[in-house]
Amino acid sequence: MASAGETIAGTAASLNCCEQTVLNQRKRFLERRSEGSVAALMDLPRSGRPVIHGAQKRVQVVATVCQILHQRKQPLSRFSTTDLHKLVIKEDGLVDLSYGSFARILAQNALKPWQYSYWLFPKDPDFVVKACVVLDLYAGFWQGQRLGPDDYVLSADEKTIQVLKRCHPGLPAIPGYEQRVEFEYERLGTVAYHAAWDVLRGRVFGRVASNTCIATFNELIHKLMTQEPYNSSSRTFWIVDGGCAHHPSTFPARLQEMYPNAVAVSLPTHSSWLNQIEIYFSIVQRKALTPMDVADVETLTKRLTDFQDYYQETAKPFDWKFTADDLKKRLDALKDFANCAPKTYETDH
């Protein structure tokens, strides 16, 4: 615009900035024109705000936090940023460390001591062997051989559900207001939702019973094994946990006696996460049972069976990618972690 003869005032008005900015830019260009037109238009390097807490002080903060978490006894089950900041600023050289700077140092070093997660080492001595059998079935293999077209894999279990009736009717969602549900409720007993998931075809079968026992679980077995394609299948694998209705010491023989083409596959202890039916139960819990507000057991039973039909309309096999090799790698990593000796955190680390 200056080259075109526009005035400083006219340029400022066109660019919606003050006249002093236009004047400064013109002077800068004239002073640096010898560097080249493009370079003269670029901003000069800026030093930025001076660093207040250098690398040594940041390392000291990290080391102090690790000492607090692993060595110092505090009456806290977990630490918040505020709790840690109160303790850190008592250290020499960290008295002037502000809360904001401390929080940034924690974030830069991925320290989040207020978070936690549960974990569990497998206790079953045959955990790897049993788990790999299940994972191989999910991948379409049995004893090293690929499953045939007449082989089927069922993942089955039961879910105990408490029947709850709200003391006052809820209010549906309307523009500007979310759905409202009465906090107080009346307990109307429990039901047991028995279900089986066809792993390779993505089909679900279920029934609602008053309780969980061998007889009620057998009803689920009869429901599936008396219909096609399971009735005439070469093999139908039933993946179950160690519950009382399908205990590994009695269930395999009982199932084989009822249906010779049915094969029981027991999960190892503490491995419900390997049972794909639990994924379906999670979907049921989130979509059909939360929030819970039913008039009676019959209403809940109908909701479960109706949801089963609703889900079946779009159901497809779960995209299960965790393999037996992945499990072995994970367990090797956990074993290495468990064998690590406690580390001593020093300020100079």
N, C-alpha and C positions, 0 to 999 in steps of 0.2 A: 504493500500500500504506500509506503514511503517512496518507493521507486516510481510509482504511478503519480506522485505529486500530492497525495492526500496529506492533510494537516494532522498535527498531533491530536487536536481535539476531535477531528473527524474520525481518525483511526480509533481513538478510545471509545467514541460513541458506537462505531460499527462493531467493535469486538466486546462491548459491554465491560470495559475495564477502566481503571483510572488513567489520567493523562501521564502521571508520573511513571507508571509501568511502561507505557509506550516510549517515553523519553529514555528510560533506563535501557530498554532493549535496543533502541537506536544507537545509543552511546556504546553499548557493549559490542555491537556489530562493527561500528567504525573502529574501535580500539583493536579488535581481533581480526580485522578483515585480511590482514597479511597471512593468517593461518589457512585461509581458504573460506569460501562462502559457506560451505556446510559446517565446518568446524566452528566458525564464528557464530553460528546459530545455536550450537549446543550449549547446555548448561555447564558451568565449571564444576570440577570435583568438589565435593563438600565433605568436611571431616566428620560431621554428625556430632551428636551429643557425646561427650567424653564418657568412657566406661567407668562406672563407679565401683562395681564389684568385678575384679579381674578373674582370670582363670584359677589362680591359687585359692581365692576366697570361695569360688563356686565349688571347687573340689572339696574344700573344707566343709561346706554346707552339706554336700552329698555324704561325705564320710560321717559327719555328726548325725545325720538322719539315720544312716545305717546302724550306727552304734546305738542310738535310742531304740530302734526297732528290735535289735538282736541281743543287746547286752544289758540295757538299763531297765530296771523293774519299775513299771508305772501301773497304777490301778486302772488301766484302760484295756478293753478288749480289742479296740482298734483306734488308730489315731486320725484325727482330722488335721487339715492344714493349720488351723488355729492352734491346736494342741502342740503340734510340732514346732510352730514358730515361737511359742512361748519358751520352749526348752532350748531351741537353737540360739536365740539371742542372748542366752546366758553364757555362751562360750566367748572366749577371748577373741577379739577381732570381728565379732559378728553382732555386736551390740547395736550398731546403726543399720542393720539389715531390715528393710521395711517388709511388711507383709506381702505387698505386691511383687517385690523382687524375689522374695522367697518362693512364692507360688510359681513364678516364671522359671526359676531354677529347677524346681520339682518337675514341671511340665517338660522342660528341655531334656531332662534325664530320665523321663518315663517312670518317675516315682509316684505311685498312687497307693499309699499304704492304707487308705480308707476302704479300698476295694478288697473283696475276698471271694473265693469260690471253694466249694467242697470238692474233695477228691478222695479216692479210695483205692488202696492196693487190692488186687484180686486175691481172695483167700482160698479159692478152689485149687487144689494141687494139679488138677487136670484142666485148668482154665483154658490154656492155649489150645489144647486138643479139641475140647468141646466147642469153643468159640469158632475155631477154624472150620469145623464141620458145618456150622450154621452159615458162616460167611461164604463157604464154597457153594452151598445150596442157593444162596442169593445170587451167586455168579453163574449158576446153572450147572454145577458139578456135584457128583456124589462119589466118594471114594476114588477120586481121580478120573472118573469117566463123566462125559457130558450127559446131562439128562436127556431122555428121549421125549418125543412129542406126546406120549401118554403118561408122563410123569408130572406131578403137581406138587407145589409147595404151599402149605398153609401155616400161617402164623396165628396162634390162638391164645386167648387169655380171657379173664373176666375182670370187670370193673365194678366195684361196689359204689353205689351212688346214694347219697342221702336225699330224701324227698323233703323239700322245703316249701312251705306255703307262707307267703308274706301276710303280715297282720292287716295290712291295708293295701288296696289295689294300687298298682303303679300308674304313672302318667306317661303316655307316649311322647316321643320327640315331636316338637312343633318348631316353626321358624323362630330362631332366637333362643330356644331352650332345648337342652339335651333330655334324653329319657331319664325319668326319675323312678327309683326303686326304693320301696320301704326297707329300712334297715332291719327292723325286727321281723322275726319269722317264727313259724311253728314247725316242729319236726314231726313228720308223718311216717317215720320208719325209713327203711332202706330197700333198695332193689339191687340185683346183680345182673349186669349186662354182659352176657357171654357173646363173644364175637370171634370170627376167624377171617383172616385176610388172605386172599389168594395172591401170593407174592408176584408170580410171573404174569398173571392175567389182570390184576387190578380189580378184583371183585371182593365184596364184603358180604358176610353172612352173620346174622346175629339173632339172639332171642333174649328176652327179659325173664328172669326167674326171681323168686322171693329170696333166695339165698345162694351161697356157693357151696357145692358139695360134689361128690363123684357123680351122683345121679343127675344133677342139673347139667354138669359138663358133658355127661354121656348123651344127653338130649341134643346138645349142639353137634356132637359127633354123628349121631344118627341122622340129624337133619341134613348134613352134607354128604355122608357116605352112602345114603340111599338115593341120591340123585346123580344124574350125569353132569360132568364127565367123571366124577370121583368114584362112582360105583363100579365102573368098568375100567378104571385106570390101571396101568401097570403097577405104579406105586404112587401113593399119596403121603407125603411127608408132613407130619404134624410137629411144628416147632412150639414148644411150651416151656414155661419156667418150672421151678420146683414147688409150686403151690400144692396144697393138700388135695385138690381135685385131680391133679396130674403129677403126682410125686414120682421122681425118677426110679424109685425102687419098685413101684407097682404098675405105673401107667403103661410102660412099653408092652409088657406081657398082656395086660388087659385089653389094650388097643388091638394087638395082634390077634387075640382070641376073638374079638368082635368082628374085625375086618382084616383078613389075611393080607390084603394089598395095602394096608396102612402101616406106616413106619413112624414110630415116635422118636423125636430128636429133642433131647433135654438141653436146656441152656445151662451154662455154669452158674455158680452162685454169684449174686450181685451183678447181673448183666441183663436187666430188663431193657437196657438201651439197645441190645442186639435184637430185640423182638419187634418186628415191624408193626405188629398190631398196636403197640403203644403209640405209634405215630397217629394212627387212626383215632385212638382214644383221646389223644391230645386235641385233635380236630373236633371231636364230639364235645369235649369239655368247653372249648372256646366258642363254638358256634351254636350249640344246642342247650348247654347247661349253665351258661353264665350270661346274665344273672339267672338264678334259679327261682322260679315262682310258679308253682303248679298247684292245682286244687286238690289232687289226690294221686295215688299210685297209678291208677288207670291213665290219667292224663299224661304222666311222665312216660309211661310205657308206650303210649301212642306217639309221643314226641320222638322217642328214640327210634321206633320202627319207621316213622315217617321220614326222619332225618336220614336214616339208612338208605331209604329209597331215593331221597333227594340227592345224596352224595353219590349214589351209584350211577346217576345219569351222566356224570362227568368224570368218574373215577378212572384212574390209570395207574399202572405200577409206579411205586416210588422210585425216584432216581437215586438208588443206593450205590455209592461209589467206594465205600470203605471195604477193603479186601483183607484177606488173611495176611498178605504181606504187610499191609499197612498196620495191622494189629501187632505183628511181631516187631516192627520198627518202633511202634509206640511203647511197647513193653520194655524193649531194650533201652529206650531213652529214660523211662521211669526207673529202671534198675540202676542206670548210671547216676541218675539224680539221687536216688536213695543211698547210694554208696559214697556220695560226696561228703567229705568231712566238713564240719562247721567252719566257716571262715571268720577270721578276726579282722575287723574293719579298723584300719588306722588312718589317721589324718592325711598321711602322705600317699595313700593308695590312689 
